[in-house]
């Protein structure tokens, strides 16, 4: 034997006599297996070269631990609403290449994706490219295995060596598994289909010649007990059973299917007629539901087959717009294909096709109830399908597919999960109309009124109930298809399959009414959302119009919405034609209940602004779950009373998120939060680049904890804002130590007390060419800044007598203004309006508190050019140069330009704190009681000149007092 070495790496072992690599037989076998892609049954005419139609899929680095707890259709819908331009796309041939910035070898990869998204095709393409010597030439042996085939051997025992020889007899005489110089890759496709699910607590096995059950072999392969030097690639749908194995993998990837450009490329490859291809592309883009589904390659193929020959300019008008309509077109195409394949000896093609479609539908329905997506010969036989009649069975090619296995037994499945669900619905629909049988009613639930049980309404009612029983949406698409089939326009396409029609004119309105009742009663937004899709299939849009009118009227922020109404709003936002990029919760609500109702919308956004929305620890657990499984890159939670308990809950999701920017200004955090924040900052999988922690009482102890994360080699943070965090010289020493090794470019320590020595140390680091720090901000520092909270910005204010109205009395050293019961004098100062301004013009960050009685408005204004006269333009709150808060016993109101906006759910106290951040352009109001502050509202203003605190006393006996 001889070796071929490239750059010190063993690439091939050669047989000296034959001068051919030892893997040549394996490669030849894999070429034969993967060169063609069968479309349906494995007949010669259905063989299409993989490379001729393969379109690159969008594969991205994923997050460990994400599990699909809802119908996969919802996963696809949410993906289409997120921006993927900034996500890292990974070529399937480069899965085992080290990631940028990470030098360690990737040996175990798991790739997830919904059914039909292209996982198996990616595996086949990877294998074929290796066998053709186009890619991954450093691999000597690649062994692709399918769980569908492994399931057939689950009751037998093999050693790993024996198992390999069963599937790949070409390597039987080669000593592969005991030689760690061999670069080997095991590919295991379809982990979610493993029967039974793998058990991570299986016995430990390290001998490749020792027989055991297949699941034991695989678990030990994953855990590096068997052939620890081998590479392993596993694919799976995102189901719960994969969670226990996540710790075994180095890299998590996700197949997202086709992006928009890849869809167009696929249609143009598949359809040679450019005009027809362009018409199909245009139609798919114009119909949102079809556009969403075309992220799935299998659906693109179905769409191309269904529309290829009949989408003329005339047909464009009647082209399918809903999923049910598209699947009916696909069914019609499949039936025509069946007719051409049927032997002439069959008397009635229509009856034969109807009978066989019903058998397929029965199989689909029964196996859907069991949760099985893959079937075997015994399953087909139990549902009246005779696979031995190959000449007849071959007409299922467009709907059904078979896969031969190494042991001779075939596996079967529908070409896609949605096709499976469609045929289950078709079976239930035709059973009712043709046979007067409601298969959704179990025999044990016999009614006293059997004829009533056979009504069409009962059929659809039971289907709705069945779908609502499953929180994971298992029967969601089944229900949508069943209701869609009931429309008169769709039944026309079924006329050859329906022997009778038991439709009643009133049924449609009855089921619409029933669905609306369920929407209003359902506490689950996910359940509600699918029911909205059902209404859409029935062409009823009344609930959507209701919430859209309510929203456009401006009543949303003042309303107390029910869970159903929040679900409606969520549906409206999610189904908008505009791609959701930035979501601002305050546009719709400032409450935790509203956030819970709109979590799906938050999840779909790239930027989520939840600033000042009255959020507390109560929402943090659910929000954490959303963050960990979303595409959110920027999250603003500032000015919410999260406290340490809430942030610690949030950090669980932040560890596995795609966040690049996180803002936590004024969230009432202390040093207790800093351990959790440090873990987020140093997370291996983290992407966080900007962290704003302004105005939280971390002190030096918290900074010390945070610096543990900053000094980690995994930290990617570039911008850190610690303004107003009560940091002293001691905290600066911790930061200096961390700056020696971290990636920080900008550091804001303004409004702290670093002292001369601390500031000197930091400026030295800023000038050090070895340090990455480029910008240090340390303005407005001093000893007073170590006071807790906003009080570190306290300013001393006095009222300006020259601006006081004649009816106001100033006292307490011009700290207090009172409007007495009767008018006092006739002085000519700021005639007409009972208002007064302070003497001090403010910029920078300033905080003051005011006690009030009666009815008072307080805020800031530019210096007035005139304080005399009776013009309304100088009245507090009546012009565009004043921003403030009106306070009365029962409520607060924001005032600007003569408009008062009430603030709901805020019980007024008799002391208000005001915080001005002039440079940032914010003015915040707080209710102060017993030393505690509760955020009222933050206004965003582009200040252009110094502002003066100003007060207006509307009622007699009203007063304000500057503390």
N, C-alpha and C positions, 0 to 999 in steps of 0.2 A: 504494500500500500504506500501511497505518497500523499503529501499534503500540499495544498495551494494556499499560500498566506499572503494577505494584502494588508500592509501597514501593521504587521504583527498580529493580525486577527485570522484565526482559522476559518476559511470560507468553505472549502470542499475537501473531502477525502476521495482520492482517486483509486480506482482499481488499476494497478500498474499494467496488467495484461490488456484490459479493454480500453484503458485511457478514457474512461467515462466516469463522471461522478456517481457515487454509490446511491444517490437519490434519484437517478434517472427514471427508474421504473415507477417510483412513487409520483414523480412529476407527470409522467405520461398518463398515469391513471387519473390523477386529479384534473388534468387537461380534458380528458374525455368526460369526466363527471360535471365539470363546471363551465365548459366552453359554451354550452347552449343553455338558454333559459326557457323552460316549458311554460307556455301560457295555458294553464289548465291541466288536462290529462297528458301523460307522457307519450304522446304519439309523435311520429316523425314529422308530420306536417305542422305541429305546434312548436317545434324547436326553432328558437331564434338565437343567433349569436349574442352572447352577453355584451361583448364590446361594441356591437353595432347599435345597441339601444341604451347602454349604460349612461346615465347622467349623474354627475357628481352630486352627492348629497351634502346637506349642511350638517356637519358633526361638530359639536362644541364641547369644550371642557365643562363638565357638570359638577354637581355637589353630592357628596356622599350622604345617604340617609333620606333622599327624597323618594317618597312612595306615593303612587297614584291612589288617592282615596275617593276618587270620583270617576265618572265615566270618561273614557279616553277621548271622546269627542270634545268634552269640555277642556281637556288639556290642549288639544289642537286649537280650539277657539281662543284660549288665553295666549297661546304662543303667537298667534297672528296679530295680537294687539300690542306686543312688546317690540321694542327696537332691538335688532340683532346686529346692527352695523358695527358696533364696538365690541362684540363678542369675538373670542378667538375661535376661528374655524380650524378644524384639524383634519388633515388628509388621512383617510383610513390606513394608508400605507405607512404613515409616520406615527402610529399610536405609541410605539415603544421608544421613540426618540426622546431624550431628556428635554423637559420643558425649559424655556428661557429662564435663566437665573437659578435653576435647580440642577445640580450636577449629579444627583443620585440616579442610579439605573432604575428604570421602570420595568418591573417584571410581571406585575399582575394588573390587568386592565378589565374593567367592567363597563359595558356600553348598554345603556337603556334606551327605550323608545317605545311609543305606543304601537299597537298591532298594525302591520302593513306599512310601517314608516320607512323600511329599507334596511333593517339590521341584517337579515339573512343575505340580501343582495350585496351588502358591504362585505360580509364574510366571504361570499363567493368571489367577488371581485378581488379581494386581497389574496385569496388562495390562487386564483387564476393568474394574477400578475406575478406571483412568486413562481408558479410552475412554468410560466413563459419567460422567466429570467428578466422581467421588467422591473422588479422592485424587491427590496429586502433580500438582497443577495447574500447578506451575512448569515441568514438562516439556512441551516443545512436540511432541517426536516420540519414540515408543517403538517399537523394532524387535525383536520377539521372533523368534529363530532357533533351530532345532533341529539338533543335530549329526546326527540320523538323516536329515534332509533334505539337509544339507550333504554327507554322505557320498556321496550319489548324484551329486554334481557334483565329486568330489575329483579327477578326472582332467582336468577342464576348467580353462581360465584365464578369470578375470574381473578387472576392476578393482573396487575396493570400491563405487564408484558403480554399476557395472553389476550387481553382485551384489544390491545393495539394490533396484534397479529390477526384477530378476527376481522377488524375493519380495514386493515392495511397489510394484506398478506405480502405485499411487495417488499416489506422490510423485515420479514420473518427471520432471515439469515443474518441480519445485521445486529451487532451488539450496540444498541443505542442508549438504553435507559440506565446503564451502569457506567457510562463514560461521560464525565462532566465536561469534556472538551467539545461535545456535540452541542451546537446551538439549536435548541428545539423549541417549537411553539405548539402548544395545545390550544385549539379553538373549540369552545363548547357553546353551541348556539341554542338559545331558547330555554334558559334556566327556569323561567316561570312555568314551563310545561313539564317539569320534572314530576314524575309520579312514583313514589310519594315525594314530598318536598325533602330537601336535604337536611340532615341533622348535624349541626356543628359539633355536637358532643359525641360523635362517633368515636370508635376505638382508634387509638393512634397506630398508624401503619407506616413503616419506612422501607419495607422490603418489596421491591417491584416484582418479585417472583412468588409472593405469598397471596393465595386466593382470598377473596372477600367479596361482599356485595358491592355492586357498582357505586352506590351512593357513598359507601365508606371510602372507596378508591378516590372518588372525586373530591370529597371533603379534605382528604389528606394531601391531594394535589394542590388544592387551593391554599392550604395552611403550610405549604412548603415542607411537608414531611416526606412526601414522595417526589423524587426528582427535583430537589429544591432549586437547582440551577435553571430549570426550564422556565420559559415564558408561558403565561396563561392569559387568554382573552376569552371573556364570557359575555354573552349577550342575553338580555332579558327585557320583558315588559316591566314597567315600574310597579311591581306588586309587593305586598308586605313580606312574602316569603324570602326575598333577597336581603332583607335588612340584617339578618343574623350573619351574613357572609361579608358585609361591607368592610369589616376590619381586616379582611384578608387582602384587600386590593390597594394598589398604589395610586391609581388614576381612575377617575370616574368621568365617563364621557356620555353624551346624549346625542342620539340621531334625531334631528329636527325635520328630516324630510327635505322637500324642495322649498327654496325661497322663490320669490317671484320670477327672477331671471331663469332659474333652473326649470320652473314650470314651462315657460315659453320654449326653452331649449328642448325639453322632452317632447312637447307637442309637435315641434318642427322635425324632430328626428323620427317620431312615430308616424306622422302623416306627411307623405311626400308631396301632396298637393298643397302648395304654399297658400293659395287663396282660402281653402277650407281650413287649414291650420290657423290662419289669422282670424277667421270668423270664430272658431272655437275659443281661441285665446281671448278675443274681445268679449265674447259672451260670458266666459268664466269670470273675467274681471268685473263684469257688470253685475254679477249675482253673488252677493256676499257669502251665502251658505256654500255654494259650489266652489268659490275661491278659497274658502277655508279648507274644505275637504281635499282640494288639489295639492295641499302640502303633502298628502299621502301619495306616494308613487302609484300604488295599486289603483287608487281612485282616478288618477290621471289616465291610466290605461283604460279603465272602464268608461270614462268620459269620452276618450278618443274613439273607442269602439262603438259607443252608443250614438255619437253625433257625426262620425266621419262621413257616412254615405248620405245622410239625409238633412244636413244643415245647409240648405240652399238659402238664398236671400229671403225667399218667401217663408221658409221654416223658421227663420230668426225670430219672427213675431211670436210664434208659438213654442219657442224653445223652452226647455224646462228651467224653472226658477227655484223650486224647492227640492230638497233631497228626495222626497217621495217621487216627485215627477221625474227626476233624473234616474232613479232606480227602476221606475216603470219603463223608461226608454231603454235602459240597459237590459231589462227583462225581455222587452220586445225584440231587441237585437239578438239575445241569446236564443229565443224561441225560433227566430228565422234560421239561425245557425243549426238548431236541432232538426228542423224540418228537412234541411238539405242532407243531413246525415242519416235520417231514418230509412230503413229498408222499405222497398216498395211493397213487401208482403204485408205490412201493417195496414189494416183497413182504414182506421180513422186516426190520422195524425193528431187532430185536436184532442181526442179523448186520451190517446196515449201520452201526449205531452202533459195534459192536465193531471193525469194519474201520477206521472213521474215527478212533476213539480210538487204535488201534494206530499209525496213520499219524502222529497228533499225538505219540504217545509216542516213535516212532522219530525224529521231528524233534527232540524234546526231548533224547533221549539223545545223538544224534550232535552236536548243537550244544553241549550241555553239555561233551562231550569237547573240543570246539574252543575253548570259552570264550566262545561267542557268545550274547548275550542278545537281540539284534535280528536279524531275518531279512528276507530279500527274496524276491521271487517265485521266483527260481531255487532258493533253499534249500527252499522248500515243494515245488516240483516234484520235486526230487531225492529227497524222502521220500514221494512218492505222494499229495500233496495238490494238487488241481486248483482253483486260486483262480478260474478262469474261470466255474465253476458257482456263481454267486452265490447262487442259491436254496438250494443244498445247503450251501454254505459258511457261510451265515448262522447255522446252528445252533450254531456254536462260540462264540457271543457271551459266555457266562459264563467261558470258559476262555482265550480268545484275543482279542486286539484288533488292529485294523488302524488305520493312520494314513495318510491321503492326503498326498502331498507336492506341492510346487509344480510339479514336473516331470512329474507324472502317475503316477509309480511309487509303489506303496504299501509301507510298512514294516509288519512284523508282530512281535508279541512275546506271550508269555504275560502274563496280567494281573499276575503277580508272580513273582519269582525262585523262591519256594518252590513255586508251582504248576508251574513249569518242571521243578523237581527231582522233584516228585511224579509227573509224567507220565513222566519218564525212568525212575523206579523201577517204575511201573506197566507200562511197555513191557517191561522186563527180566523182571518177574514173570510177565506173561502169555505172553511168548515161551517161557519155560521150561515153564510148565504146559500151555499150549495147543499149542505146536509142538515141545516137547521140545528146545529150543535154548537153550544158555547163551551169550548174546551177549557176556558178559564175557571169554570165552576167545577169544583171537585165533586166526585160522586157522594162523598160523605156529607155534603152540604145541601142535600135535597130540600127543596122548599115546599111549603103547602100550596104554592101557586106556580106549578111547573111551567105553565104557558107564559107567565110573566117573566120567568127566568130566561126565556128565549127571546126577549125583546132586544132590539139593537142597543138601546140605551144601557141595559144591564151589561151587555158585552163590553162597551166602552167604559162604563163605571168600574167594572172589575179590573180592567186593564189599568186605569188610573190608580186604583187601590194597590195593585200589584207593584207598580212602579214606585209608589210612595213608600213601600215597605223597605226599600233598599236605599240606605244612605249613600252607598257608593255608586248609585245610578245604574245598576246592573240592567234594568229594564227600561231605561230612559229612551233610547233610540227605538226600541221595539214599540213603545207607546206612540212615539211621534209618527212612525211609519204606519201603524194601525189606523190612527186618526186621519192621516193623509190619504190613505186608501179609500176612506169613506166619502170623499168629495166626488160629486157627480162628474166633474171634468176628468178625474183620474180613473173612475170606473169605466169610462169609455175605452181606455187602453186595456182593460181587463175583460172586455166583452166576450172573448173567445174562451176565457177560463171560468166565467160565471155562468152557471146553468140557471140561476134564479137570483132575484134581487129583493131582499127583505127590508130595504130602506124605508123608513117612515119620514115624511116631510118635517116633522117636529123634532126629530132626534138631534139634529145639528145644534139647534138652540138649547135643547135640554143638556147636552153634554158641555156646551160652552158655559152655561150657567153653573153646572156642577164643578167645572174646572176653576171658575172664578171663586166659588165658595171655598174650594180647597186652597187656593192661593191666599185668600184672606185668613184662613185658619192655620196655615202652615207656619211654624216658627223657623223653618230652615230655608235660608236664601237659596241654597242649591236646589232644593226640591221645587221652590217657586220658579226658579229660572227655567227649569225644564218644562214646567207647565206653561210658561209664556211661549216657549218654542212650540208647544202643542197648539196653543191658540193661533200661532202664526201658520201652522200647517192647515188649520181650519179657516184661515183667512179672516180671523177676527183680531182687530187691533184696538179695540175700545179702551182697554186698560192702559195701554201705552199712551194713547192720546190723552187720557185723563191725567196721567202724571206729567206729561209734557206741557199741557195747559197750566197745570198747577205750578210747574217750575217756571214757565215763562211769565206767570203773573207775579213772581217775586214772593210768593207765600211760603216757600219751602223752609227758609231759615226760621220762620216764626211758628212753624207747625210741629205738632207731635205726631210723627208718622208711625204707623203700625209696621211690624216686620214685613208684611206683604207689600206695603207701599215702598219700603226701603228696597225690597227685592225688585220691584218694578223699576225704580230709579236706577238700580244697578244694571238691570237688563237694558234700559234705554241707553245708558252710558257705554255699556260694553258692546252694544250692537250698532253704535254710531258708525257712520261711514268714515269718519275721521279717525286716524290711528291715535290711540291714547298715548301721550308722551308725558305731559305734566299734569298731575292731579292735585288740586288744592281743596282739601276737605272743607275749609271755611266757606267756600262758595255755596255749600249745600247744608252744612250743619256745623255746630260747635259742641258736639256731645259724643260720649262714648257709645251710646245706643246707635247714633248715626254712623259712627266708624264701623261698628260691628255689621251694620247693614250694607256697608260699601267696601268691605274687605276685599271682595273680588276685584273691584275697580282699582283699589290700592295695589293689589298684586299685579295688575296688568300694566301699571305705569312704569316709566323709567325714572321719573322724579316724583316723589311723594312729599307734598308739603302739608304737614299736620301741625303747623305752628299755631300755638295759642288756641287749642280746641278743647280745653277743659278735660284733658286726658289724665288718667291716674293709673295706679298699679293694676286696677281692675281689667284693663284692656291689654296689658303687656304680654300675657301668655299667648293670646290669640295672634297678636301683632307679631310676636316672635316667630310663630309658625309660618305666617304669611311671608315675612322677610326671608326666611331660610329657603323658601321654595319659589321665589319670584325673581324677576329680572330687574328689580329696583336698584339703581345705581346711586341715587341721591335721596337722602331721607332727612327731613327737618322736623324734629320733635321739640323745638325750643318753646319756652314759656308754657310748659305743661308740668303739673305737679306729680312727676313720676316717682320721685324719691328713690332711695337706694334699692328698696325692694323691687320696684318696677324695673329699674335698669338692669339689675341682676337677672331678672326673668328675660328681658330683651336680649341680653348678651348671648343666651343660648342659641338664638336664631342668627345673631350677628356673626357668630363664629363660622357659619356655613352659608354666608350670603355673598352677593356680588356687589355689595355696597362699595363705592369709592369715596363718597362724601357723607359725613354724619354730623348733624348739628344738634347739640344738646344744651343750648344756652338757657340759663335760668330754669333748671329742672329740679331745684332743691336737692342737689346731690352733695354727698360728703365723701370723706376718704374711704368710707365703706364700699363705695362703688368702684374704687380704683383697681382692685385685684381683678374684677371681671373685665374692666376696660383694658387692662394690661394684657389679659389673655386674648382679647379680640385683636389687639394691635399686633401681637406676635404670632397669630394663627398662621400655620403653614399655607392654608388655602385662602387666606384673606387677601383682599384687594384694596383695603382702605388706604386712601391717600390724603384725605383731609378730615380733620377732627376738630370741631368747635365746641369747647367746654366752658365758654365764657360765663361768668357770674354763677359759679358753684363753689361751695365752701370746702375745697379739697385740702387747703393748707399744705404745709411741707410734707406731712405724713403721706398724704395722697399722691403728691408729686413723686415721692420716693417709690411708691408702688407702681406708678405709671411708667417710671423710667426703666423698670425691669423689662417691660414690653418694648420700649423704645430701643433698648440696647440689643434686642434679639436680631440675629441675622435674617430672620423671616419678616421683620417689620418693613413695611413699604410706605409708611407715613411720610408725607412731604410737607404738610402744613398743619401746625398745631396751634390752637388759640387757647391760652390759659389766662386771658384777661379777667381781672376781678376774681381771682381764685385764692386770694390771701396768701400769696407766695412770698417768702422772705429770703434772706441770704442763704439759709440752709437748703431751701428747695433749689436754689440756683446751682449749688454744688452738685446735687444729684443730676440736674439737667446737663451740666458741663460734662460729667462723666459719661452720660448716655450719648451726647453729641459726638464723642470720639468715634463711635461705631455705627451710628444710625444714619438714615437717609433724609433727615429733616432739612428742608430748605428754608422754611419760614417759621418763625416762632414769635408769638405775640404775648408779652408779659406786661402789657400796659395796665395801669391801675392796680399794681401790686407794690410790695415794699422790698425790692431786692437789695437795697442798701448800696453804698458805693462799691464795696468789695465784690458783692454778687454781680453787680452790673459790669464791673471791670473784667471779671472772669468770662462773662458771656460775650463781651465785645472782643475779647482776645480770641475766642473761638470763631467769631464772625470773620475776623481778619485772617485766620489760619487757613492757608490754601489746602491743607489736608482735610479740613472739615467742610462738609457739604452745606453748612448753614450760610445762606446768602442774605437774609433779611431778618433783623431783630428789631422788634418794636417794644420800647419800654417807656412810653410817654405817661405823663400824669402820675408818676409814682411818688410814694411818700408814706410816712408812718400811719397816717389815718386810713390807708387802704387795707389795713388788716382787720378792720371791723367786719362783723359778719354781714352777709347779704348786701343789699343795695345801700345800706347805710354808710358804706365806705365812700359813697359819692355825695353825701349830704352837703348841701350848700346853705349858707345863712342868707335868708331873704328878708327884705322889709318892703312895706307898701309905700308907694310914692304918693304923697299928699297932693301933688300937682295934677295927678290923674284921677283923683277920687271925685265921684259925683257929689253934688251939694247935699244930698240926703244921707250920705254915708258918714258914719262917725269912726275915726281911727283912734286906736288906743293900744295899750301894752307895748309902747315903743314902736308904733307903726307895724305891729305884728297882727293886729286884729282889726277887722272891719265889720261894723254892725249897721243894719238898716232899721232905724227906730220906728215905732208905731206911727209917729207923725213927722211931717216934713219939718226940717229944722231951719234952714236959712235959704237965702236966694242968691247964693254964690254962683258965679258963672264958670263952673268947671265941669267939663264933659256933660253939658246939658242933656237932659232927657233920659240917659241911660244910667242906671244905678250900678256902675262898675268901677273897678280900680285895678291898676297895674302895679307891678313891683318895680323897684328902682334898678335892679340888676338885669343886664342883658346877658343871656347865657349861650355858650357854645360848649362843645365837649360833652362829657357825661355828668349829669347832675341829678340829684334826688332830693325831694322835699315831701313833707307830709302836711296835710291841711285838715283841721277839724271843721265841720260845717253844721249848721242848724237851719231849719226852714227849707228853703229852695235855693240852691247855689249852683252856678256853672263855674268850672275852673279848667284852665288849660294854658296854652301859650299863644302869643301873637307877636307879629312884627311890630316895631315901634310905629305908632300911628302918626301920620303927617298932620292930622288935625284931631283934637279931642273936644272940639266945641261943636255946637249945632245939634239939630235933631234928626239928622239923616240916618236912615236905617243901616247905612253901610258901615257905621262905626260901632254898631251894637255887637256885644260879645256873642259869637256864634252865628252872626248874620252876614259874614263876609268871608272871602277866600284867604284871609290872612290870620284866621284864628282856628285852632283845633282844640277841642275840649270835651269835657264830660259834664252833663247836667245831672245833678243829684237831688232827688226828693225822697220822701219817706218810703215810697213804694217801688221806686225803680231808678235805674241809670239809663241815660241816653247819650249817644255820641253826637256831638254838634259840629257842623261845618257847613259854610255857605247857606245858612238858614235852614238846613235840613237836620232833623233829629231822628236818629236810628235807635230804636229801643234795644236793650240788651236783655235777653231772656235768661231765666234760671239763675239770677244773681241777686241775692238778698243784700240790699245796701247796708253798709255800716256808716257811722258818723265820722270816720276818718279815712281819707283817700291819700295814697302815696302816688307820686308822679315821678317817673324816671325818663329823663331826656337823654338820648344818645344822638347828639346833633350830627356827628360825622356819619353814623350809620343810617340816619334818617328815620329814627323810630321815636315814638312817644308812647309810653306805656302807663296804664292806670292800674292801681291795685287797691283792693278793699283791705283795710288794716283793722284788725280786731285782736286785742290781747297780745300784741306783738307779732301775730302771724299775718302774712300777706297772702291774699288770694287774687290771682290775675283776673282783671276785668276785660281789658281790650288793649291791643297794640295797634297804633296807627302808623302807616308808612308815609313819610313826607320827605320830599327833596328840599331841605332847608337851604335858603340862599343868603340869609343874614341872621344876626343874633336875634333870639326870641326872648320875650318878657312874660313871666307868669302873669296871668290876668284872671280876674274874678268878677262875676255878675251876681248880684243878690236880687232875685225877682220878687220875693215876698217881704212884707214888713215883718220885723222881728227875726229876719234871717241874719246869719253871721258866718264869717270864716276866720280861722285862727291858724297862723303859720307856726308849727311846732319848731 
